[in-house]
Amino acid sequence: MQQRRRRRGRRRGRRSLIAIVSGPWWFFLYVFWKVVGGFEAIGFWLANRWRHRQWRYLVQGMPAMLVFGAVGVVAVLAHQERGRLVDRYRNSAWRALEAENYPAARIYYERLVGLDRQSEANRHDLAVTLANLGHTERATAIMENLAPLDTTGFGQAHLWLARQILLESAAAPNPSALQQAYAHLTRAKQRLPNAAQVDWTFAQFYVATGRRDAAVPHLEMAAQQMPELYFELAFLLASLGQNEEALRAAQRARDHLRTRLAANPNDDQARLGLASVLTNLGDFDGAMRILSEGAALRPDGPYQQALAAALINRFDQVAAQAGQTDPQQIELLRLALRHDPNSQQALLRLIDLGQGSAADRKQAQELLQTLLVGGYATPFVHFVLGSRAWEAEKPERALFHLERAYELDSALTPVANNLAWILAHADPPDLDRALTIINSVLEHSPRDANYLDTRGQILVKMQRYREALDDLERALPGLPRNVALHEALSVVYRNLGQEQLAEKHDLLAQRLAEAQQGN
């Protein structure tokens, strides 16, 4: 009895195990056959429909089917041709940009935008091209559409707008605009988190806002991808008193530029950068050697001006150490002017040399006259001689040299400004001619305080007080300690019936004059 029970138990156990193991597979097989049966039913239905088809319907539908097929083929071919056209325009635009042929690049980018208005990159590149052609307003409008200030848009457009604001703020600081630049940079960083250009621009922003310490980490990150920025980083670190870190950054810049120059001796940018780095590291001879090699390789390259700049830099170092003029300084300026007779910086330093001893003045005067006799009748030489003659109270000689300088280069605004001043204060004055000259100067530099002051003083002499007031008040923030300017404002206010303001300017002019005499 017990044996039978045990056998039944074993059979039940085996059936349970089989059910457990095989149950799911039977279910999947059942589903599979149902699906197969469904497809089979669909097949039988289609076959039945085909046996009872009516050919007239097929014939009637053939034209539509052919048209539909032809449209599809044309659409595919058009899409392929459009893609090839886009690639061709884009390659042509890039080649035009590399050649700085901006009018041609503009044509290609306008066609690209017409083919694909959704492409943010094409619209951005079109805006950049327009900016290079001088169409800044249209370029800005496109960029602002790509990168609105209140939301995150196209990263490169945010970066471009930030840079434009920083450029404008460099000429006329605007705290509100700088905040907009920061907002654009923040959004550019979101879209381009690893872009060196974004970090570099962030560094420029912090320098512009006086936070040099905050600029350091951004410039360090940018320099990791753009090693040429290590030189800029060196200057930044030196300005913060971190001299050891600055030295290491300058050395990294030197090593990077040497590698570039070894790979391509005709790389002007690398050669000029390396010379600048060597000069600042105190290796003046190495810098001169690098520049001389460049001048030998490319006689028509930018190396004569660079050699002159290096010599002027050396002149400044020697002048700071010597404390007084020595023959080496004159020789450095002589060599600088031999490389670049039009070097304004060298000639302006000759003016400073003329302020020293009698021997210094004689050497400087002889060198200037030698330049003129040797055929270097440059506007700057005449400018220096005219300025020195005016300081020596020799107005006729000053007028001769400054007139020659202005005739040789009418865009030379410092010369023109001096000439206008001399004509206004000559005996007798030529006020109409002086006003004509200074007006031409202000067309080139409408915000320069010195030039506004000159025109204001001339207008005072012409008794055009209301016009003079406009120029003198605009010049005042840039020349707050100029005695002659306050005296001229006193005259203007008194003639306009503003006695209290006139007295205040009289008092301020007197105090400034006393302070300057005391110094």
C-alpha positions in Angstrom: 0.0 0.0 0.0 2.7 2.4 1.0 4.7 1.5 -2.2 1.7 2.4 -4.4 1.4 5.7 -2.6 5.0 6.4 -3.1 4.8 5.6 -6.8 1.7 7.9 -7.2 3.6 10.6 -5.4 6.6 10.3 -7.7 4.3 10.4 -10.8 2.5 13.5 -9.5 5.9 15.1 -8.9 7.2 14.3 -12.4 4.0 15.7 -13.9 4.3 18.9 -11.8 7.9 19.3 -12.9 7.1 18.8 -16.5 4.3 21.3 -16.2 6.6 23.9 -14.6 9.3 23.4 -17.2 7.3 23.0 -20.3 4.3 25.4 -19.6 6.0 28.7 -20.9 7.3 27.1 -24.1 3.8 25.7 -24.9 2.4 29.3 -24.4 5.0 30.8 -26.7 4.3 28.1 -29.3 0.6 28.8 -29.1 1.2 32.6 -29.7 3.6 31.9 -32.5 1.0 29.7 -34.4 -1.7 32.3 -33.9 0.6 35.0 -35.5 1.4 32.6 -38.3 -2.2 31.9 -38.8 -3.0 35.6 -38.9 -0.4 36.2 -41.7 -1.8 33.1 -43.5 -5.3 34.6 -43.3 -4.0 37.9 -44.8 -2.2 36.0 -47.5 -5.4 34.0 -48.4 -7.4 37.3 -48.5 -4.9 39.0 -50.8 -4.7 36.0 -53.1 -8.5 35.9 -53.3 -8.6 39.6 -54.1 -6.0 39.1 -56.8 -8.0 36.3 -58.4 -11.1 38.5 -58.6 -9.2 41.7 -59.6 -10.6 44.1 -62.2 -7.8 45.2 -64.6 -9.5 48.4 -65.5 -8.8 49.8 -62.1 -5.1 48.9 -62.4 -4.9 50.5 -65.8 -6.7 53.6 -64.5 -4.3 53.9 -61.6 -1.1 53.4 -63.6 -0.6 57.1 -64.6 -0.9 58.2 -61.0 1.6 55.5 -59.9 4.0 56.6 -62.6 3.7 60.3 -61.6 4.2 59.4 -58.0 7.3 57.3 -58.8 8.7 60.1 -61.0 8.1 62.7 -58.3 9.9 60.4 -55.8 12.9 60.0 -58.1 13.1 63.7 -58.8 12.9 64.5 -55.1 15.7 62.1 -54.3 17.9 63.5 -57.1 17.1 67.1 -56.0 18.0 66.3 -52.4 21.3 64.8 -53.5 22.0 67.7 -55.8 21.1 70.2 -53.1 23.6 68.4 -50.7 26.3 68.6 -53.3 25.6 72.3 -53.9 25.7 73.1 -50.2 29.1 71.3 -49.9 30.4 73.2 -52.9 29.3 76.6 -51.6 30.6 75.9 -48.2 34.1 74.9 -49.5 34.2 77.9 -51.8 33.2 80.2 -48.8 36.0 78.8 -46.7 38.6 79.3 -49.4 37.4 82.8 -49.9 37.7 83.5 -46.2 41.2 82.1 -46.1 42.2 84.4 -48.9 40.4 87.3 -47.1 38.2 87.7 -50.2 35.2 88.8 -48.1 32.9 89.9 -51.0 33.1 86.4 -52.6 32.6 84.8 -49.2 29.5 86.9 -48.6 28.0 85.7 -51.9 28.5 82.1 -51.0 27.2 82.4 -47.5 24.1 84.3 -48.6 23.4 81.4 -51.0 24.0 78.8 -48.2 21.6 80.7 -45.9 19.1 80.7 -48.8 19.4 76.9 -49.2 19.2 76.2 -45.5 17.7 78.9 -43.3 17.8 76.6 -40.3 21.6 76.3 -40.2 22.8 78.5 -37.4 26.5 78.0 -38.4 25.8 79.4 -41.9 24.1 82.5 -40.5 26.9 83.0 -38.0 29.5 82.8 -40.8 27.6 85.2 -42.9 27.5 87.7 -40.0 31.2 87.4 -39.5 31.8 88.0 -43.2 29.5 91.1 -43.1 31.4 92.4 -40.1 34.7 92.1 -42.0 33.1 94.1 -44.8 32.2 96.8 -42.4 28.5 96.0 -42.2 28.6 95.9 -38.4 24.9 96.7 -37.8 23.6 94.0 -40.0 26.1 91.5 -38.6 25.1 92.4 -35.1 21.4 92.0 -35.9 22.0 88.5 -37.2 24.1 87.6 -34.2 21.5 88.9 -31.8 18.8 86.8 -33.5 21.1 83.8 -33.1 22.0 84.5 -29.5 19.3 86.5 -27.7 20.4 88.0 -24.4 17.5 86.4 -22.4 18.1 82.8 -23.5 20.8 80.4 -24.5 21.3 80.5 -28.3 24.1 79.7 -30.7 27.4 79.5 -28.7 29.6 81.1 -31.3 27.2 84.0 -31.7 27.2 84.7 -27.9 31.0 84.7 -28.0 31.1 87.2 -31.0 28.6 89.6 -29.3 30.6 89.5 -26.0 33.8 90.3 -27.9 32.1 93.2 -29.7 31.0 94.7 -26.4 34.5 94.3 -24.9 36.0 96.1 -28.0 33.5 99.0 -27.6 34.0 99.2 -23.9 37.8 99.5 -24.4 37.2 102.8 -26.1 34.4 104.0 -23.8 33.8 101.9 -20.7 30.1 101.1 -20.1 29.3 99.0 -17.0 25.8 98.1 -18.3 27.3 96.8 -21.6 29.9 94.8 -19.7 27.2 93.0 -17.8 25.7 92.1 -21.1 29.1 90.8 -22.2 29.2 88.6 -19.1 25.7 87.2 -19.8 26.7 86.3 -23.4 30.0 84.7 -22.2 28.1 82.6 -19.6 25.8 81.3 -22.3 28.7 80.7 -24.7 30.3 78.6 -21.9 27.2 76.6 -21.6 27.2 75.7 -25.3 31.0 75.5 -25.7 32.3 74.3 -22.4 35.7 73.3 -23.6 36.3 76.1 -26.1 39.6 77.9 -25.5 38.3 81.0 -27.2 35.5 81.3 -24.6 38.0 81.1 -21.7 40.3 83.6 -23.4 37.5 86.0 -23.8 36.4 85.5 -20.2 40.0 86.4 -19.2 39.8 89.6 -21.3 36.5 90.4 -19.6 37.9 90.1 -16.1 40.9 92.2 -17.1 38.6 94.9 -18.5 36.6 95.0 -15.2 39.7 95.2 -13.1 39.6 91.6 -11.7 42.9 90.3 -13.0 43.1 87.6 -10.4 39.9 86.1 -11.7 41.3 86.2 -15.3 44.2 83.9 -14.4 42.4 80.5 -14.3 40.5 81.2 -17.5 43.7 82.2 -19.3 45.5 79.1 -18.0 42.7 76.9 -19.3 42.8 78.6 -22.7 46.6 78.4 -22.9 46.4 74.6 -22.5 44.8 74.4 -26.0 46.4 77.6 -27.4 50.0 77.6 -26.1 50.8 80.9 -27.7 48.7 82.5 -24.9 51.3 81.5 -22.3 53.0 84.8 -23.2 49.9 86.8 -22.4 49.5 84.7 -19.2 53.1 85.7 -18.3 52.3 89.4 -18.5 49.1 88.9 -16.4 51.0 87.0 -13.7 53.7 89.6 -13.7 51.2 92.3 -13.2 49.9 90.4 -10.1 53.5 90.1 -8.7 53.6 86.4 -9.3 57.1 86.6 -10.9 58.1 82.9 -10.7 54.8 81.8 -12.3 55.2 84.5 -14.9 58.7 83.3 -15.8 57.5 79.7 -16.2 54.6 80.8 -18.4 57.0 82.9 -20.6 59.4 79.9 -20.9 56.5 77.7 -22.0 55.6 80.3 -24.6 59.2 80.4 -25.8 59.4 76.6 -26.1 56.1 76.4 -28.0 57.1 79.2 -30.5 60.6 77.7 -31.0 58.9 74.4 -32.0 56.6 76.1 -34.4 59.4 78.1 -36.0 61.6 75.0 -36.4 58.7 73.3 -38.2 58.1 76.3 -40.5 60.9 79.0 -40.7 58.5 81.2 -42.7 56.0 81.4 -39.9 56.1 85.2 -39.4 53.7 85.1 -36.4 55.8 82.6 -34.6 59.0 84.4 -35.3 57.7 87.8 -34.2 56.1 86.2 -31.1 59.4 84.4 -30.2 61.4 87.6 -30.5 59.0 89.4 -28.2 59.2 86.6 -25.7 63.0 86.6 -25.8 63.1 90.4 -25.4 60.9 90.2 -22.3 63.0 87.4 -20.9 66.1 89.6 -21.2 67.6 87.9 -24.2 68.0 90.9 -26.4 70.7 89.4 -28.6 68.6 86.3 -29.2 65.6 88.4 -30.2 67.7 90.5 -32.6 69.2 87.3 -34.1 65.7 85.8 -34.7 64.5 89.0 -36.3 67.6 89.4 -38.5 67.1 85.8 -39.8 63.5 86.7 -40.6 64.6 89.8 -42.5 67.1 87.8 -44.5 64.4 85.2 -45.4 61.8 87.8 -46.2 63.2 91.2 -47.0 59.7 92.6 -47.7 58.3 91.2 -44.5 57.5 93.0 -41.2 60.9 92.6 -39.8 62.4 96.1 -40.2 59.7 97.6 -38.0 60.1 94.7 -35.6 63.9 95.3 -35.3 63.2 99.0 -34.7 60.7 98.1 -31.9 63.2 95.7 -30.3 65.9 98.4 -30.3 63.4 100.9 -28.8 62.6 98.4 -26.1 66.3 98.1 -25.4 66.6 101.9 -25.3 63.9 102.0 -22.6 65.7 99.4 -20.5 69.1 101.3 -20.8 67.4 104.6 -20.0 65.8 103.2 -16.9 69.1 101.9 -15.7 71.4 104.8 -16.7 69.4 107.6 -15.2 70.9 110.0 -17.7 71.5 110.1 -21.4 74.6 108.2 -22.6 76.0 107.5 -26.1 74.5 104.0 -26.1 71.0 105.4 -26.0 71.6 107.7 -29.0 73.1 104.7 -30.9 70.1 102.5 -30.2 67.8 105.2 -31.5 70.1 105.7 -34.5 69.9 102.0 -35.3 66.1 101.9 -34.8 65.6 104.8 -37.2 67.9 103.1 -39.7 65.6 100.1 -39.7 62.4 102.2 -39.7 62.9 105.9 -40.5 59.2 106.4 -39.9 59.3 105.1 -36.3 57.2 107.5 -34.3 58.3 105.9 -31.0 62.0 106.5 -31.8 61.4 110.1 -32.8 59.3 110.8 -29.8 62.1 109.5 -27.6 64.4 112.0 -29.4 62.1 114.7 -28.1 62.7 113.5 -24.6 66.4 113.4 -25.2 66.2 117.0 -26.2 65.0 117.9 -22.7 68.3 116.9 -21.1 71.6 118.6 -21.1 73.0 120.8 -23.8 75.1 117.9 -25.1 71.9 115.7 -25.3 70.1 118.4 -27.1 72.9 118.9 -29.6 73.2 115.2 -30.3 69.4 114.8 -30.8 69.3 117.9 -33.1 72.2 116.7 -35.2 70.6 113.2 -35.6 67.3 114.7 -36.7 69.0 117.0 -39.2 71.1 114.1 -40.5 67.9 112.2 -41.2 66.5 115.0 -43.2 69.7 115.6 -45.2 69.9 111.8 -45.8 66.5 111.8 -47.5 64.4 110.8 -44.6 62.1 113.8 -44.9 59.4 112.0 -43.0 56.4 113.7 -41.3 57.6 112.6 -38.0 61.0 114.2 -38.3 59.4 117.5 -39.1 57.0 116.9 -36.3 59.8 116.5 -33.8 61.8 119.4 -35.1 58.7 121.6 -35.1 57.8 120.6 -31.5 61.3 121.3 -30.3 61.3 124.7 -32.0 58.0 125.6 -30.4 59.3 124.7 -27.0 62.4 126.8 -27.7 60.1 129.7 -28.5 61.0 129.8 -32.1 57.6 130.0 -33.7 58.7 130.6 -37.3 60.9 127.5 -37.4 58.2 125.5 -35.6 55.6 126.6 -38.1 57.8 125.7 -41.1 58.5 122.1 -39.8 54.9 121.5 -38.7 53.5 122.7 -42.1 55.8 120.3 -43.9 54.8 117.5 -41.7 51.1 118.1 -42.4 51.7 118.4 -46.1 53.5 115.1 -46.1 50.8 113.3 -44.2 47.5 115.1 -43.7 46.2 112.2 -41.5 49.0 112.7 -39.0 46.7 114.1 -36.3 49.3 115.0 -33.6 51.1 117.1 -36.2 47.9 118.7 -37.4 46.8 119.5 -33.8 50.2 121.2 -33.1 50.0 123.1 -36.4 46.4 124.3 -35.6 47.6 125.4 -32.1 50.6 127.4 -33.5 48.5 129.1 -36.1 46.0 130.2 -33.5 48.7 131.6 -31.2 50.9 133.1 -33.9 51.4 136.8 -34.3 49.2 137.6 -36.2 47.0 134.5 -35.7 45.5 132.6 -38.7 42.3 131.5 -36.9 40.3 130.4 -40.0 43.1 128.1 -41.2 43.7 126.8 -37.6 40.0 125.9 -37.3 40.0 124.2 -40.7 42.9 122.0 -39.7 41.6 121.1 -36.3 38.2 120.2 -37.8 39.9 117.7 -40.1 41.7 116.2 -37.0 38.5 115.8 -35.1 36.9 114.0 -38.1 39.5 111.2 -37.4 39.4 111.4 -33.6 36.1 113.0 -32.5 36.5 112.2 -28.8 40.2 113.1 -28.1 40.3 115.6 -25.3 43.5 117.3 -26.5 42.0 118.0 -29.9 38.7 119.2 -28.5 40.6 121.5 -26.2 42.5 122.9 -29.2 39.4 123.6 -31.1 37.7 125.1 -28.0 40.6 127.5 -27.5 40.5 128.5 -31.2 36.8 129.2 -30.9 37.3 131.3 -27.8 39.8 133.5 -29.8 37.1 133.7 -32.5 34.6 134.8 -29.8 32.3 131.9 -30.7 31.7 131.2 -27.0 28.6 128.9 -27.3 30.5 126.5 -29.7 33.6 126.8 -27.6 31.7 125.7 -24.5 30.7 122.4 -26.1 34.3 121.5 -27.0 35.8 122.6 -23.7 33.3 120.9 -21.5 33.7 117.6 -23.5 37.5 117.9 -23.1 37.4 118.7 -19.4 37.0 115.0 -18.1 40.1 114.0 -20.0 42.1 117.1 -18.9 40.9 118.0 -15.4 44.2 119.5 -14.4 44.9 121.6 -17.5 45.3 125.2 -16.4 44.8 126.7 -19.8 41.5 124.8 -20.2 40.1 126.1 -17.0 41.1 129.7 -17.9 39.4 129.3 -21.3 36.2 128.0 -19.6 36.3 131.0 -17.3 36.4 133.3 -20.3 33.5 131.5 -21.9 31.3 131.4 -18.9 31.9 135.1 -18.2 30.9 136.0 -21.7 27.8 133.9 -21.5 26.7 135.7 -18.3 27.6 132.9 -15.9 29.8 134.8 -13.5 29.8 132.3 -10.6 31.0 129.4 -12.8 33.6 131.7 -14.3 34.9 132.6 -10.8 35.1 128.9 -9.8 37.2 128.1 -12.9 39.4 131.1 -12.2 40.0 129.8 -8.6 40.7 126.3 -9.8 43.1 127.4 -12.5 45.0 129.5 -9.9 45.3 126.5 -7.5 46.4 124.2 -10.3 49.1 126.7 -11.4 50.4 127.0 -7.9 50.5 123.3 -7.4 52.4 122.8 -10.6 54.9 125.5 -9.7 55.4 123.9 -6.3 56.3 120.6 -8.0 
